Amino acid sequence: MMLAFVASIMLVAGLSACSSSGSGASGETITVSHVYGESQLPTKPKKVVTLVPGYTDAMLALGESPAAIAGYAGFPKSVMPWEEGKLQVEPEGSTHVLKLMNPSDVPLEQIAQQEPDLILAGALASNEEIYKKLQDVAPTLPALADGKLDSWQDQTKIVGQLFKKESEADNIVASTEQTLSAVSQEFPAAAGKTFAVAFFGGADNIQVVTDPNDITVQMLTKMGLKLPDSLIGLGGGEGGVQGRLSLETIDKMNSDIIIMGSTGDLSAMESSPLWPGLTAVRENHVLKLDPAAVTSFRVPTVLSVPWSIEQIKPTLATF
């Protein structure tokens, strides 16, 4: 299960569904296939706990509010910039924030106290044991497939099915994909430029996305950008969709644009003799992002995608 890169930035995409009879607020369920088999999930649930941003934002986009969300250490606020005005957390709002020190510590007791009728856990159900423990609390949806993060498209469509808002979900997904595709038309000179998305976790722990099928790469590819051949399949990282570099090997992420996240000082990176030689550095095309901002690229959601586009537009406009 791919958690290492997400864990770093948060201190932190196989769908089959159909209606059937069962328990739940509406008296119906849908069956969703996932990495551990299938789950019967109640439609029109009243109390939903979301443990990953994709499901939280899908609910918000469809006018629904989760009963509780996961809040991660290292973030000054539980509400992301793209959720402002939509997500109302306690004490001002009704959504409870479950405090997580890191994504491997799923707060089972806190979740149970919420008495949910549905848990949208995604990759936070990082192994079958945790999934079964969550399933004992309430019907739970883990990751849809092994080895990659769920796509925001799948997450949004599942939430649409759960709340019987399929058409609305389909329209929101189509509109967001059109917004992505329009980027290359707005900035034709940037089309085909290469990118690297990396997170600086230390001199010997620079995680960089390397899988063409990863959700981050797919989002940026829809904008007309390209993952460089030098990064595809690069090993050394955890989870199978990213590689690991060190200060001695950062030349491998040479690209036209670098999207760099960190939880602190980048001076060690910038003092490397290889850093000034990178194309993106020479041409001032490095986006240095805080954990919340890099999350919008690394864990894209139906709400964060348009926000991410606005973050990268100034760089694309310089080509």
C-alpha positions as CSV (number, residue, x, y, z in Angstrom):
1,M,0.0,0.0,0.0
2,M,1.4,3.4,-1.0
3,L,1.6,5.5,2.1
4,A,5.2,6.7,2.4
5,F,5.0,9.9,0.3
6,V,1.5,10.7,1.7
7,A,2.8,10.2,5.2
8,S,5.6,12.6,4.6
9,I,3.4,15.5,3.4
10,M,0.7,14.8,5.9
11,L,3.0,14.0,8.9
12,V,1.2,12.4,6.1
13,A,-6.7,5.0,-8.2
14,G,-11.3,-0.4,-9.9
15,L,-14.8,0.4,-9.1
16,S,-17.8,-1.9,-9.2
17,A,-21.1,-0.8,-7.6
18,C,-24.7,-1.8,-7.7
19,S,-27.8,-1.4,-5.6
20,S,-29.1,-4.2,-3.4
21,S,-31.3,-4.5,-0.3
22,G,-29.7,-4.1,3.1
23,S,-29.4,-1.8,6.1
24,G,-28.7,1.9,6.1
25,A,-30.5,5.2,6.3
26,S,-32.3,4.5,3.0
27,G,-32.6,0.8,3.6
28,E,-30.4,0.1,0.6
29,T,-26.7,-0.7,0.0
30,I,-24.3,-0.6,-2.8
31,T,-21.6,-3.2,-3.3
32,V,-18.1,-1.8,-3.9
33,S,-15.1,-3.9,-4.9
34,H,-11.8,-3.0,-3.3
35,V,-8.4,-4.3,-2.4
36,Y,-9.7,-6.8,0.2
37,G,-12.8,-8.0,-1.6
38,E,-16.2,-6.3,-1.4
39,S,-18.1,-4.1,1.0
40,Q,-21.8,-3.5,1.4
41,L,-22.1,0.2,2.0
42,P,-25.4,1.9,3.1
43,T,-26.8,4.6,0.8
44,K,-27.8,8.0,2.2
45,P,-25.7,7.4,5.3
46,K,-26.3,9.8,8.2
47,K,-22.9,9.7,9.9
48,V,-19.9,9.3,7.7
49,V,-16.3,9.3,8.9
50,T,-13.8,10.1,6.1
51,L,-10.1,9.3,6.7
52,V,-8.7,10.6,3.4
53,P,-9.1,13.9,1.7
54,G,-10.6,12.5,-1.5
55,Y,-13.8,11.3,0.2
56,T,-14.1,14.4,2.4
57,D,-13.9,16.7,-0.7
58,A,-16.2,14.5,-2.8
59,M,-18.9,14.8,0.0
60,L,-18.4,18.5,0.2
61,A,-18.6,18.9,-3.6
62,L,-21.9,17.1,-3.5
63,G,-23.3,19.2,-0.6
64,E,-22.8,16.6,2.1
65,S,-20.9,17.0,5.4
66,P,-18.9,14.2,7.0
67,A,-19.5,13.6,10.7
68,A,-15.8,13.4,11.3
69,I,-12.6,13.7,9.3
70,A,-8.9,12.9,9.9
71,G,-6.8,15.7,11.0
72,Y,-3.0,15.3,10.6
73,A,-0.1,16.5,12.7
74,G,2.0,19.1,10.9
75,F,-1.0,21.0,9.5
76,P,-1.9,24.3,11.2
77,K,-5.5,23.9,10.2
78,S,-7.9,21.0,9.7
79,V,-9.6,22.8,6.8
80,M,-7.5,22.9,3.6
81,P,-7.5,26.1,1.5
82,W,-9.8,24.6,-1.1
83,E,-12.3,23.5,1.5
84,E,-12.8,27.0,2.9
85,G,-16.5,27.9,3.1
86,K,-17.5,24.2,2.6
87,L,-16.1,22.4,5.5
88,Q,-17.2,23.5,9.0
89,V,-15.4,21.8,11.8
90,E,-16.0,22.0,15.6
91,P,-16.5,24.1,17.5
92,E,-18.0,26.5,14.9
93,G,-19.3,23.7,12.8
94,S,-20.6,20.1,13.2
95,T,-17.7,18.1,11.8
96,H,-15.4,16.5,14.4
97,V,-11.7,16.3,13.7
98,L,-9.9,13.0,14.6
99,K,-6.4,13.8,15.6
100,L,-3.8,11.6,13.9
101,M,-0.1,11.9,14.6
102,N,0.6,9.9,11.5
103,P,-1.4,7.9,8.9
104,S,-0.3,4.6,10.4
105,D,-2.1,5.3,13.7
106,V,-5.8,4.9,12.9
107,P,-7.7,6.1,15.9
108,L,-10.2,3.2,16.3
109,E,-11.5,4.4,19.6
110,Q,-12.1,7.9,18.4
111,I,-13.9,6.6,15.3
112,A,-16.1,4.3,17.3
113,Q,-17.1,7.1,19.6
114,Q,-18.6,8.9,16.5
115,E,-21.0,5.9,16.1
116,P,-20.7,6.1,12.3
117,D,-22.8,4.2,9.8
118,L,-20.1,4.4,7.2
119,I,-16.3,4.8,7.2
120,L,-14.6,5.9,4.0
121,A,-11.0,4.9,4.9
122,G,-9.2,4.7,1.6
123,A,-5.5,4.1,2.0
124,L,-5.7,4.7,5.7
125,A,-6.9,1.1,6.0
126,S,-3.3,0.3,5.2
127,N,-3.6,-3.4,5.9
128,E,-6.3,-6.0,6.2
129,E,-6.1,-6.1,9.9
130,I,-6.9,-2.4,10.2
131,Y,-9.6,-2.8,7.6
132,K,-11.3,-5.6,9.7
133,K,-11.1,-3.6,12.8
134,L,-12.8,-0.6,11.1
135,Q,-15.3,-3.0,9.6
136,D,-16.2,-4.1,13.1
137,V,-17.2,-0.5,13.8
138,A,-19.1,0.2,10.7
139,P,-19.2,-0.7,7.0
140,T,-15.8,0.4,5.7
141,L,-14.4,1.2,2.2
142,P,-10.6,0.8,2.1
143,A,-8.4,1.5,-1.0
144,L,-9.9,0.3,-4.3
145,A,-6.7,-1.3,-5.5
146,D,-3.3,-2.2,-4.2
147,G,-0.2,-0.2,-4.8
148,K,-1.7,3.1,-5.7
149,L,-3.9,5.9,-4.4
150,D,-7.5,6.0,-5.4
151,S,-8.4,8.5,-8.1
152,W,-10.5,11.5,-7.3
153,Q,-12.8,10.5,-10.1
154,D,-13.6,7.1,-8.6
155,Q,-13.9,8.6,-5.1
156,T,-16.4,11.3,-6.3
157,K,-18.5,8.8,-8.3
158,I,-18.7,6.4,-5.3
159,V,-19.9,9.2,-3.1
160,G,-22.4,10.1,-5.8
161,Q,-23.7,6.5,-5.7
162,L,-23.8,6.5,-1.9
163,F,-25.9,9.7,-1.7
164,K,-27.9,8.9,-4.9
165,K,-26.4,11.9,-6.6
166,E,-24.9,10.0,-9.5
167,S,-25.7,12.5,-12.2
168,E,-24.4,15.4,-10.2
169,A,-21.2,13.5,-9.4
170,D,-20.7,12.6,-13.1
171,N,-21.1,16.3,-14.1
172,I,-18.7,17.5,-11.4
173,V,-16.1,15.0,-12.6
174,A,-16.6,15.9,-16.3
175,S,-16.4,19.6,-15.5
176,T,-13.2,19.2,-13.4
177,E,-11.5,17.1,-16.2
178,Q,-12.4,19.8,-18.7
179,T,-10.8,22.4,-16.5
180,L,-7.6,20.3,-16.4
181,S,-7.6,19.8,-20.2
182,A,-8.1,23.5,-20.8
183,V,-4.8,24.3,-19.1
184,S,-2.7,23.2,-22.1
185,Q,-4.9,25.3,-24.4
186,E,-4.4,28.4,-22.2
187,F,-0.7,27.9,-22.0
188,P,0.3,26.2,-25.3
189,A,4.0,27.1,-24.9
190,A,4.1,24.9,-21.7
191,A,2.7,21.9,-23.4
192,G,5.1,19.0,-23.4
193,K,7.3,20.5,-20.6
194,T,8.6,17.9,-18.1
195,F,8.0,17.9,-14.4
196,A,9.1,16.4,-11.2
197,V,7.1,16.2,-8.0
198,A,9.3,15.6,-5.0
199,F,9.3,15.8,-1.2
200,F,12.4,16.7,0.7
201,G,12.6,14.5,3.8
202,G,16.3,14.7,4.4
203,A,19.6,14.5,2.6
204,D,19.1,10.8,1.8
205,N,15.4,10.8,1.6
206,I,14.1,12.8,-1.3
207,Q,10.9,11.1,-2.5
208,V,10.0,11.7,-6.1
209,V,7.0,10.4,-8.1
210,T,8.0,8.0,-10.8
211,D,4.9,6.0,-11.9
212,P,3.1,7.3,-15.1
213,N,-0.1,5.8,-13.8
214,D,0.1,7.6,-10.5
215,I,-2.8,10.1,-9.8
216,T,-0.4,13.0,-9.5
217,V,1.2,12.2,-12.8
218,Q,-2.2,11.7,-14.4
219,M,-3.4,15.1,-13.2
220,L,-0.3,17.0,-14.5
221,T,-0.3,15.0,-17.8
222,K,-3.9,16.2,-18.4
223,M,-2.5,19.7,-18.1
224,G,-0.2,18.9,-21.1
225,L,2.9,18.2,-19.0
226,K,5.1,15.1,-19.1
227,L,7.0,12.9,-16.6
228,P,10.6,12.8,-17.8
229,D,12.0,9.4,-18.9
230,S,14.8,9.7,-16.3
231,L,12.2,9.3,-13.5
232,I,10.0,6.6,-14.9
233,G,10.5,3.4,-12.9
234,L,13.2,4.9,-10.7
235,G,13.5,2.7,-7.6
236,G,14.6,3.1,-4.0
237,G,11.4,4.5,-2.6
238,E,8.5,2.8,-0.8
239,G,5.2,1.8,-2.2
240,G,6.1,1.3,-5.9
241,V,5.0,4.6,-7.2
242,Q,7.9,6.8,-6.2
243,G,11.7,6.6,-6.1
244,R,14.1,7.8,-3.6
245,L,17.0,10.2,-4.3
246,S,19.7,11.7,-2.3
247,L,21.6,15.0,-2.6
248,E,24.1,13.2,-4.7
249,T,21.5,12.0,-7.2
250,I,19.1,14.9,-7.5
251,D,20.3,15.4,-11.1
252,K,17.9,12.5,-12.0
253,M,14.9,14.8,-11.4
254,N,16.1,17.3,-13.9
255,S,13.0,18.7,-15.5
256,D,11.4,21.9,-16.8
257,I,9.3,22.3,-13.6
258,I,10.0,21.0,-10.1
259,I,7.1,20.9,-7.6
260,M,8.9,20.5,-4.3
261,G,7.4,20.0,-0.9
262,S,9.0,19.9,2.5
263,T,8.2,20.3,6.2
264,G,11.0,22.7,6.8
265,D,14.3,24.0,5.6
266,L,15.4,23.3,2.0
267,S,18.8,24.9,2.4
268,A,20.6,21.5,2.3
269,M,19.0,20.8,-1.0
270,E,19.7,24.2,-2.4
271,S,23.3,24.1,-1.3
272,S,24.0,20.9,-3.2
273,P,26.4,21.6,-6.1
274,L,23.9,19.7,-8.4
275,W,20.9,22.0,-7.6
276,P,21.9,25.0,-9.7
277,G,22.4,22.8,-12.7
278,L,18.8,21.6,-12.8
279,T,16.8,23.2,-15.6
280,A,13.9,24.2,-13.4
281,V,16.2,25.9,-11.0
282,R,18.1,27.8,-13.7
283,E,14.9,29.0,-15.3
284,N,13.1,29.8,-12.0
285,H,10.5,27.1,-12.4
286,V,10.6,25.6,-9.0
287,L,7.3,25.6,-6.9
288,K,8.3,25.4,-3.2
289,L,5.1,24.3,-1.4
290,D,4.1,23.9,2.2
291,P,2.6,20.5,3.3
292,A,-1.0,21.7,2.6
293,A,-0.2,23.0,-0.9
294,V,1.9,19.9,-1.9
295,T,-1.0,17.7,-0.7
296,S,-3.2,19.3,-3.4
297,F,-0.8,17.9,-6.0
298,R,0.2,14.6,-4.3
299,V,-3.4,13.7,-3.2
300,P,-5.6,15.4,-5.7
301,T,-9.3,15.6,-5.0
302,V,-12.3,16.9,-6.8
303,L,-12.0,20.2,-4.9
304,S,-8.2,20.5,-4.8
305,V,-7.6,20.0,-8.6
306,P,-8.9,23.5,-9.5
307,W,-6.9,25.0,-6.7
308,S,-3.7,23.2,-7.8
309,I,-4.2,24.6,-11.3
310,E,-4.2,28.1,-9.9
311,Q,-0.9,27.4,-8.0
312,I,0.9,26.2,-11.2
313,K,-0.5,28.8,-13.6
314,P,2.0,31.5,-12.9
315,T,4.8,29.1,-13.7
316,L,3.2,27.9,-16.9
317,A,2.7,31.5,-18.0
318,T,6.5,32.0,-18.0
319,F,7.2,29.6,-20.9
